[in-house]
Amino acid sequence: MEAVNTGISDADSVDDDQTVEEDQTAEASGDPTLGQVLLAVEELWPESLAEDWDEVGLVVGRPNVPVTKVLFAVDPTLAVIDEAIQWGAGLLITHHPLLLKGVNSVAATSAKGLAVHRLIEAGTGLLTVHTNGDSAVGGVSDVLADAFGLENVEPLTPAAHGLPEEGIGRVGDLSELATLGDFAAKVFEMLPSVAGGVRVAGDKDGLVRRVAVCGGAGDSLLDAVRASNADVYVTADMRHHPASEAREGASNGRPYLIDVSHFASEWLWLPAAAEALGNVLADQGYDVEIRVSSTNSDPWDFILTPGGD
């Protein structure tokens, strides 16, 4: 009898068997699958809120495998990935993308390729929640606004496909007037300690009440900051020319500028995000262990200042 080519290879059969086994394992354990965790994440930080240039969502992982541990971090560095693997995390959720730009290879000869290999070999998924995590209610800038005690908070730039309270950046009011120096000191105290510290442009004794914030690099929002009539703007990665032009064009010296660490400005969101995801999964009957990475992924190690050691 002539053999019939079904188009199904032995490798396909193995993959199908593995998928069935994974589904059965997840169902038997009572743990959520990665796919179910993704649905919870979508409820909190919808991908539709991501900026057009951004790359968010699942980077590595099988949606049908069970997840018992989730680690949150700012960056998918190799040190963070090793921490996730050593802890036994089934999913690593990072704010920054691993593969924001297109790649032609994920060979382990590069850092990004090695990251992909380590994750796959360990069975650890990787999920990016970037500008959708910035824009959503309870996102990065909302957490900053809460930490600084802002009231009457609204987005600096409303989301194109979201609720009125969603968008990039936030602006609100302090309950009482404060000097720029005192407010900058509060910002410094609220953020995790990193080498870069906090840089301030403006009159140290100048009074501020209306505050604009944006976690991460936010000097592209300076026009929106000026339109919001903010007295001071807190963001990260302020470049020389935008900062200089903002100071030259300031009205009565405002908006003052407070430049913080990119990593530090977004790290504050991690505990709130971990708690929010834990609450959603608990409401669905799942008990998943969630923690925040202890790895400091700020790229700078030390700083020299005039008169410093």
C-alpha positions as CSV (number, residue, x, y, z in Angstrom):
1,M,0.0,0.0,0.0
2,E,1.3,3.4,-0.9
3,A,2.2,5.6,2.0
4,V,0.0,8.7,2.5
5,N,1.6,12.0,3.4
6,T,-0.6,13.6,6.0
7,G,1.5,16.7,6.3
8,I,2.0,16.1,10.0
9,S,5.5,15.5,11.1
10,D,6.7,13.7,14.2
11,A,7.8,17.1,15.6
12,D,4.2,18.4,15.2
13,S,2.9,15.3,17.1
14,V,5.3,15.9,19.9
15,D,4.3,19.6,20.1
16,D,0.6,18.6,20.2
17,D,1.2,16.1,22.9
18,Q,3.2,18.6,24.9
19,T,0.4,21.2,24.6
20,V,-2.2,18.7,25.8
21,E,0.0,17.8,28.8
22,E,0.5,21.5,29.6
23,D,-3.3,22.1,29.5
24,Q,-3.9,19.1,31.8
25,T,-1.2,20.2,34.2
26,A,-2.6,23.7,34.5
27,E,-6.1,22.4,35.0
28,A,-5.1,19.8,37.6
29,S,-2.9,22.3,39.6
30,G,-5.6,25.0,39.9
31,D,-3.0,27.6,39.0
32,P,-3.7,30.1,36.2
33,T,-2.2,29.6,32.9
34,L,0.1,32.3,31.4
35,G,-2.8,33.1,29.1
36,Q,-5.1,33.7,32.0
37,V,-2.5,36.0,33.6
38,L,-2.3,37.9,30.3
39,L,-6.0,38.5,30.4
40,A,-5.7,39.9,33.9
41,V,-2.8,42.2,32.7
42,E,-4.9,43.3,29.8
43,E,-7.7,44.3,32.2
44,L,-5.3,46.5,34.2
45,W,-3.0,47.9,31.4
46,P,-4.8,47.4,28.0
47,E,-2.4,47.1,25.0
48,S,-4.6,49.6,23.2
49,L,-3.2,52.4,25.4
50,A,0.4,51.8,24.2
51,E,1.9,54.4,21.9
52,D,2.1,53.6,18.2
53,W,5.9,53.3,18.3
54,D,5.9,51.0,21.3
55,E,6.2,47.2,21.5
56,V,4.3,45.7,24.3
57,G,2.8,42.3,25.2
58,L,4.2,38.7,25.4
59,V,7.8,38.4,24.2
60,V,8.6,34.8,25.4
61,G,6.3,32.1,26.8
62,R,3.6,29.5,26.1
63,P,0.1,30.8,27.0
64,N,-1.1,27.4,28.2
65,V,1.6,26.7,30.8
66,P,0.7,27.2,34.5
67,V,2.1,30.2,36.4
68,T,2.7,30.2,40.2
69,K,5.2,33.0,40.5
70,V,5.4,36.4,38.8
71,L,8.3,38.8,39.1
72,F,8.0,42.6,38.3
73,A,11.0,44.6,37.2
74,V,11.9,47.8,35.3
75,D,14.4,46.3,32.9
76,P,14.8,42.8,31.4
77,T,18.5,42.8,32.0
78,L,20.4,39.5,32.3
79,A,20.8,40.1,36.1
80,V,17.0,40.5,36.4
81,I,16.4,37.4,34.3
82,D,18.7,35.4,36.4
83,E,16.9,36.6,39.5
84,A,13.6,35.5,38.0
85,I,14.9,32.1,37.0
86,Q,16.6,31.4,40.4
87,W,13.3,32.3,42.2
88,G,11.4,30.0,39.9
89,A,9.2,32.6,38.3
90,G,6.9,31.4,35.5
91,L,6.6,35.0,34.3
92,L,8.7,38.1,34.3
93,I,6.9,41.3,33.7
94,T,9.1,44.3,32.9
95,H,8.3,47.9,32.1
96,H,10.9,48.3,29.4
97,P,10.8,46.1,26.3
98,L,13.6,43.7,25.5
99,L,13.0,43.9,21.8
100,L,11.8,47.5,21.0
101,K,13.6,47.5,17.7
102,G,13.5,44.8,15.1
103,V,16.2,42.1,15.2
104,N,17.4,39.6,12.6
105,S,18.8,37.1,15.1
106,V,18.4,36.0,18.7
107,A,21.6,34.0,18.7
108,A,23.1,33.8,22.2
109,T,26.1,35.7,20.9
110,S,24.4,39.0,21.9
111,A,23.0,40.1,25.2
112,K,19.5,40.2,23.9
113,G,19.8,36.8,22.3
114,L,21.2,35.3,25.4
115,A,18.3,36.8,27.4
116,V,15.9,35.1,25.1
117,H,17.7,31.7,25.3
118,R,17.9,31.9,29.1
119,L,14.2,32.6,29.4
120,I,13.1,29.8,27.0
121,E,15.5,27.3,28.5
122,A,14.2,28.0,32.0
123,G,10.6,28.0,30.9
124,T,10.1,31.6,32.2
125,G,7.8,33.9,30.2
126,L,8.6,37.6,29.5
127,L,5.9,40.2,29.2
128,T,6.3,43.9,28.5
129,V,4.0,46.5,30.0
130,H,5.5,49.8,28.8
131,T,3.5,52.9,27.6
132,N,0.3,51.1,28.3
133,G,1.5,50.9,31.9
134,D,2.3,54.6,31.8
135,S,-1.1,55.7,30.4
136,A,-3.5,53.5,32.4
137,V,-5.2,54.5,35.6
138,G,-2.9,53.5,38.4
139,G,0.0,53.5,36.0
140,V,3.5,54.9,36.4
141,S,2.7,58.6,36.5
142,D,-0.4,58.1,38.6
143,V,1.8,56.4,41.2
144,L,4.2,59.3,41.1
145,A,1.4,61.8,41.5
146,D,0.1,59.9,44.5
147,A,3.6,59.7,46.0
148,F,4.0,63.5,45.7
149,G,0.5,64.1,47.2
150,L,-1.0,65.7,44.2
151,E,-4.8,66.5,44.0
152,N,-7.1,67.1,41.1
153,V,-4.9,65.0,38.9
154,E,-5.4,64.8,35.1
155,P,-3.4,63.5,32.1
156,L,-0.8,65.8,30.5
157,T,-1.6,64.3,27.2
158,P,-4.9,62.4,27.0
159,A,-4.9,58.9,25.6
160,A,-6.1,58.6,22.0
161,H,-8.0,55.3,22.8
162,G,-8.7,55.5,26.5
163,L,-10.7,57.0,29.3
164,P,-10.5,60.8,30.0
165,E,-8.3,60.1,33.0
166,E,-5.8,58.0,30.9
167,G,-2.8,59.3,29.0
168,I,0.9,60.0,29.2
169,G,2.0,62.1,32.2
170,R,-0.1,63.7,34.9
171,V,-0.6,67.2,36.3
172,G,-2.1,68.1,39.7
173,D,-1.9,70.4,42.7
174,L,-0.2,70.2,46.0
175,S,-2.5,70.7,49.0
176,E,-0.2,73.6,50.2
177,L,2.4,75.8,48.6
178,A,5.9,74.6,49.0
179,T,9.3,76.0,48.0
180,L,11.0,74.4,45.1
181,G,13.9,73.3,47.4
182,D,11.5,71.6,49.9
183,F,9.5,69.9,47.1
184,A,12.7,68.7,45.4
185,A,13.8,67.2,48.7
186,K,10.5,65.3,49.0
187,V,11.0,63.9,45.5
188,F,14.5,62.8,46.4
189,E,13.2,61.1,49.6
190,M,10.4,59.3,47.8
191,L,12.6,57.7,45.0
192,P,14.9,54.7,45.4
193,S,18.5,55.7,46.0
194,V,20.6,55.6,42.8
195,A,23.9,57.2,41.7
196,G,22.4,60.0,39.6
197,G,20.5,61.7,42.4
198,V,18.1,64.6,41.6
199,R,18.9,67.6,39.5
200,V,16.9,70.9,39.9
201,A,16.6,73.9,37.7
202,G,15.0,77.0,39.2
203,D,14.9,79.3,42.2
204,K,15.3,77.1,45.3
205,D,13.0,79.5,47.3
206,G,10.5,79.8,44.6
207,L,7.0,78.7,45.5
208,V,5.3,75.8,43.7
209,R,1.8,74.3,43.9
210,R,0.9,73.0,40.4
211,V,3.1,70.0,39.6
212,A,3.5,68.0,36.3
213,V,5.0,64.5,36.3
214,C,6.0,61.9,33.8
215,G,7.8,58.7,34.7
216,G,10.7,57.9,32.3
217,A,12.0,60.2,29.6
218,G,9.5,63.1,29.4
219,D,11.2,66.1,27.9
220,S,9.0,65.6,24.7
221,L,6.0,66.7,26.8
222,L,7.4,70.2,27.7
223,D,4.8,71.9,25.4
224,A,2.0,70.1,27.3
225,V,3.7,71.1,30.6
226,R,3.7,74.7,29.7
227,A,0.1,74.5,28.5
228,S,-0.9,73.0,31.9
229,N,0.5,76.0,33.8
230,A,2.6,73.8,36.0
231,D,5.0,75.5,38.3
232,V,7.4,72.5,38.2
233,Y,7.9,69.5,36.1
234,V,9.3,66.2,37.4
235,T,10.6,63.7,34.8
236,A,13.7,61.8,33.8
237,D,16.4,61.9,31.1
238,M,16.1,65.7,30.5
239,R,18.4,66.4,27.6
240,H,20.5,69.6,27.4
241,H,18.8,71.4,24.6
242,P,15.1,70.8,25.6
243,A,16.0,71.8,29.2
244,S,17.9,74.9,28.1
245,E,15.2,76.0,25.8
246,A,12.6,75.4,28.5
247,R,14.5,77.6,30.9
248,E,15.1,80.3,28.3
249,G,11.4,80.4,27.4
250,A,10.1,80.2,30.9
251,S,7.5,82.7,32.2
252,N,8.6,84.0,35.6
253,G,11.1,81.1,35.7
254,R,8.4,78.5,35.4
255,P,8.1,75.7,34.9
256,Y,11.0,74.8,37.1
257,L,12.5,71.4,36.2
258,I,13.4,68.4,38.4
259,D,15.3,65.7,36.6
260,V,15.4,62.3,38.2
261,S,16.7,58.8,37.4
262,H,14.8,57.0,34.7
263,F,14.9,53.8,36.6
264,A,13.9,55.4,39.9
265,S,11.0,57.2,38.4
266,E,9.5,54.0,37.1
267,W,10.5,51.7,40.0
268,L,7.8,53.2,42.3
269,W,5.1,51.7,40.0
270,L,6.3,48.1,40.6
271,P,4.9,47.5,44.1
272,A,1.6,49.1,43.1
273,A,1.5,47.0,39.9
274,A,2.3,43.8,41.7
275,E,-0.5,44.4,44.2
276,A,-3.0,45.3,41.5
277,L,-2.3,42.1,39.5
278,G,-2.4,40.0,42.7
279,N,-5.9,41.5,43.5
280,V,-7.3,40.7,40.0
281,L,-6.0,37.2,40.1
282,A,-7.3,36.7,43.7
283,D,-10.7,37.8,42.6
284,Q,-10.6,35.1,40.0
285,G,-9.7,32.5,42.6
286,Y,-6.0,32.2,42.0
287,D,-3.2,32.4,44.6
288,V,-0.1,33.5,42.7
289,E,3.0,34.6,44.4
290,I,4.1,38.0,43.1
291,R,7.1,40.0,44.1
292,V,9.2,43.0,42.9
293,S,12.7,42.5,41.7
294,S,15.5,43.4,44.2
295,T,17.9,44.1,41.3
296,N,18.9,47.7,40.8
297,S,19.0,48.0,37.0
298,D,19.9,51.7,36.9
299,P,23.0,51.8,34.6
300,W,25.1,54.2,36.7
301,D,27.3,53.2,39.5
302,F,28.6,56.4,41.0
303,I,28.7,60.2,40.4
304,L,31.3,62.9,41.0
305,T,30.0,66.4,42.1
306,P,31.9,69.6,42.9
307,G,33.1,69.4,46.4
308,G,32.1,65.7,46.6
309,D,34.3,62.7,47.6
